Structure formats: C-alpha cells, structure tokens
C-alpha cells in the first residue's frame, strides 16, 4: 500500500473544504440554492434535470453546470429546456471539486439565479468525497443498478440529503426490492429523504418539486 | 484549475506502470491470464463472472480478486461458484491500481491458476486510467445505462479489448440502439471486440467463453 497516496488525498480534501465554504458563502449572499446531483453513468441525471427544469422554470431562474469528462451532449439539452447552462470539462477527472465548481459558478454568473444544479460526473465513488459547497446533495440510484448499491457505495448514501430511485417503472423487470434499497440507504444515513421517480413517465416529480420549492423558500424568503 | 493535482497524478501513473509491468511478468512466468473486468455500478460484473466461472471451471483453474470500496457481498458468491476468491477493500479508493493488484495476486497465490479475474470497483472513469498488468481489459456496458456512454466515458472504451453489452434482453424496453453503441465504441477503439450478452438469460456466453478459451490457449499452449 502506498501511503503517500492517502496523504496527498487528505491535503487535497482540506484545501477543497476551504473552497467549498467560500462557494457556500457566495451562494448564500446571492440567495441562490446549489444542488449537487450525483449518480452512476446512465442513472438518469440529465433526464431527471430536464423534468425538474420543466416543473420549476416558470417560478424560478435556473442555472445548470454540466460536468463531463469530455463531451458536450447534455449542456445543449438542458439549455434547450430553458435553463442557463455551462458545460465543464473535467479533463479526465472523475468528480467535481470545489475549485472547479467555483470556476463554473463564475462562468454561469449567479446574479438573478434562484437555483443552480451541478450535474456531477457519472460515478458513485469520488463525487461523494468532495464537498462543492452545495446546499443539497441529491443522488440517483436507478432500478437496473440493483437494490444492493448502498452496501457497496455507502459513502454516497451517507453524504446525500435526497435519494431518487429512478426508472421505478422498471422495478418488476429487475426484481428490485424498493424497501430493501431504502432500508440499506437508511442504515448509512437515517435522515436521507427518498423519492421513487421515473424520468420516463414523470411519476414522482410532483413530490420532488415540492421538496425543492420548500428548500428554495427557506433560502430566499418571500418579502 | 489546480495544476498540482495533475502533476501528482502523472507521477502516480508512472509508478503504477512500473508495477503493472512487474505484475505482467509474474503472470506470464506462471502461465496465468489476468482479465481486468470493469463497468459502472450495477452493470452486472459479478453476474457475468458467475456465468464465466460456470462455463470455464471444468477446464481451467480460476481465481478471482473482488475489489470493493467496502463490502464482502461478492467474494462469497464467486467462491461458492467454484473459484478461488480474495476480497480486496480499497478503503474509499475508486479504482484498483497495480500495487493493490500485486497484493491481491500474492494473497490469492498464482501457482496452479490458469485464469484470474480482477473485478474492479464499479466506475467508468478511474479504472480505465490504471494499468494493473492484465492481459485483457473487459468492460461491461449495460443496456439501461444507454447507448451514448462511449461519448461520455471515451477512455474506458479506448483502453478495453472486449466490450460486453449486458442485459441485452432489455434492449427494447430502454430503446437501446445496439449498432449506435457499437459504432460509438469503435470510434474510440476500432479493435474493440463486442459481445452482446445477458447474464440473466445466459445469452451470448458461448461466444464469449470461446474467445477467452482462445486467449488462454495462447497463454499456455498445450504440450
């Protein structure tokens, strides 16, 4: 085991936490809510975003930071849907950190934005380790991935405030045990709030949008 | 952008390549074929392994290194199926590197083994960057993840020798365009060999087992 690796990592994480706190302060000052959206490749991050933008865009000004290792496929879709979007290329890195998020927020321009989504790189491991300064961490577990994922990637479930169980319409096909998935996630994090959804059919998005409205009202109380 | 991060990474990768070459030499000396099995969380790595062990265990002695961030769920299943198994905990790291693989191979004991599978951490990003000394890199793309994944995680498709398209029985449900997925993967890597399979139904495993038999025959020619 190369212990040097871990030392480097700890130092990186400390520097990251300082920058995350600074992002958080800038967001609060501006009255903007930042949501860090995480999940495996193909869990449905972009489709969930498109549903949420459709549900909330009449009431709130929404920005999106699209993080991707390399491609530009998602920024256009999100922008067409009515959000202000910036595509970030991580250049091979497997997660977003606070410094990259700060760059993204600057490029986006916070003025006038009520809500910003950061669509993180598709990965259940590393994004969980890096605080980017978000108010809410929202993770997606998709049904075809299996109900055992909280056993295998516990940190992601531990750090997340919201857990979306996406592609819920396919649960019978994949013998997915929803109750088992939830109780495994709650063993990591008793406070995690769970929303079964289907970005394909739209099921579950009213409840989720209501939850985000409540968080937004808390961030920017109506006069 | 913090350029320090990239320097650290380059140095790590150089050290890794030296250790990977040493693993490769030890494996060749012993006549053992090492396959690095990679894919997203829930792509079906363990189920694919169980099918391959069942198909090959009468002809070959098989070992498995099960890499997981934290859990032991898979080592028991693989061991029950008839392979010699070692569970490796990466302690939060999101990939296996050559040093951890060397430790795993030593714990497993190469003597008498024809074939070793390394089941990597579920992640389409970082495992692609680290050569562990494997003879073959076998990646799994599962149908529910979507046919656009080679656009988003190109390095994984570039470095892999074999691409398994798993859960192929669900292609109609997910509007998965197999030809599009293959042509996007081939744009990254024209030599990648593609096997549509279903670990659930067993479809496609005869062809895949035949491909591995050919690789094994090359590694250890019959007298």
Contacts between the chains, C-beta under 8 A, distances in Angstrom:
chain1	res1	chain2	res2	distance
A	1	B	99	7.0
A	1	B	100	7.5
A	1	B	103	7.3
A	2	B	15	7.6
A	2	B	99	5.7
A	5	B	12	6.9
A	5	B	93	7.7
A	8	B	8	5.5
A	12	B	5	7.0
A	15	B	2	8.0
A	40	B	40	4.9
A	40	B	41	4.7
A	40	B	42	6.6
A	40	B	122	7.3
A	40	B	145	7.7
A	41	B	40	4.7
A	41	B	124	4.9
A	41	B	145	5.5
A	41	B	149	5.8
A	41	B	152	6.8
A	41	B	153	6.2
A	42	B	40	6.5
A	42	B	142	7.6
A	42	B	144	6.2
A	42	B	145	2.8
A	42	B	146	4.8
A	42	B	149	6.4
A	68	B	152	6.0
A	69	B	125	6.3
A	69	B	152	6.6
A	69	B	153	6.2
A	69	B	154	7.5
A	69	B	155	7.4
A	70	B	151	7.9
A	70	B	152	6.9
A	70	B	153	7.9
A	70	B	154	5.7
A	71	B	151	4.8
A	71	B	152	5.1
A	71	B	154	8.0
A	73	B	148	6.3
A	73	B	151	5.9
A	73	B	152	6.8
A	92	B	125	7.8
A	92	B	129	7.2
A	92	B	155	7.0
A	93	B	5	7.7
A	93	B	125	8.0
A	94	B	94	6.4
A	94	B	123	7.0
A	94	B	125	3.6
A	94	B	126	4.9
A	99	B	1	7.4
A	99	B	2	5.7
A	100	B	1	7.6
A	103	B	1	7.4
A	121	B	125	6.5
A	122	B	40	7.3
A	122	B	124	6.6
A	122	B	125	7.8
A	122	B	152	6.9
A	122	B	153	7.3
A	123	B	94	7.0
A	123	B	123	5.7
A	123	B	124	7.4
A	123	B	125	5.6
A	123	B	126	7.9
A	124	B	41	4.9
A	124	B	122	6.6
A	124	B	123	7.4
A	125	B	69	6.3
A	125	B	92	7.8
A	125	B	93	8.0
A	125	B	94	3.6
A	125	B	121	6.5
A	125	B	122	7.8
A	125	B	123	5.7
A	125	B	126	7.8
A	126	B	94	4.9
A	126	B	123	8.0
A	126	B	125	7.8
A	126	B	126	7.2
A	129	B	92	7.2
A	142	B	42	7.6
A	142	B	144	6.7
A	144	B	42	6.3
A	144	B	142	6.7
A	144	B	144	3.7
A	144	B	145	8.0
A	144	B	167	6.8
A	144	B	170	7.5
A	145	B	40	7.6
A	145	B	41	5.5
A	145	B	42	2.8
A	145	B	144	8.0
A	146	B	42	4.8
A	148	B	73	6.3
A	149	B	41	5.8
A	149	B	42	6.3
A	151	B	70	7.9
A	151	B	71	4.9
A	151	B	73	5.9
A	152	B	41	6.8
A	152	B	68	6.0
A	152	B	69	6.6
A	152	B	70	6.9
A	152	B	71	5.1
A	152	B	73	6.8
A	152	B	122	6.9
A	153	B	41	6.2
A	153	B	69	6.2
A	153	B	70	7.9
A	153	B	122	7.3
A	154	B	69	7.5
A	154	B	70	5.7
A	154	B	71	8.0
A	155	B	69	7.4
A	155	B	92	7.0
A	167	B	144	6.8
A	170	B	144	7.5
A	170	B	170	7.9
A	170	B	173	6.7
A	173	B	170	6.7
A	173	B	173	6.7
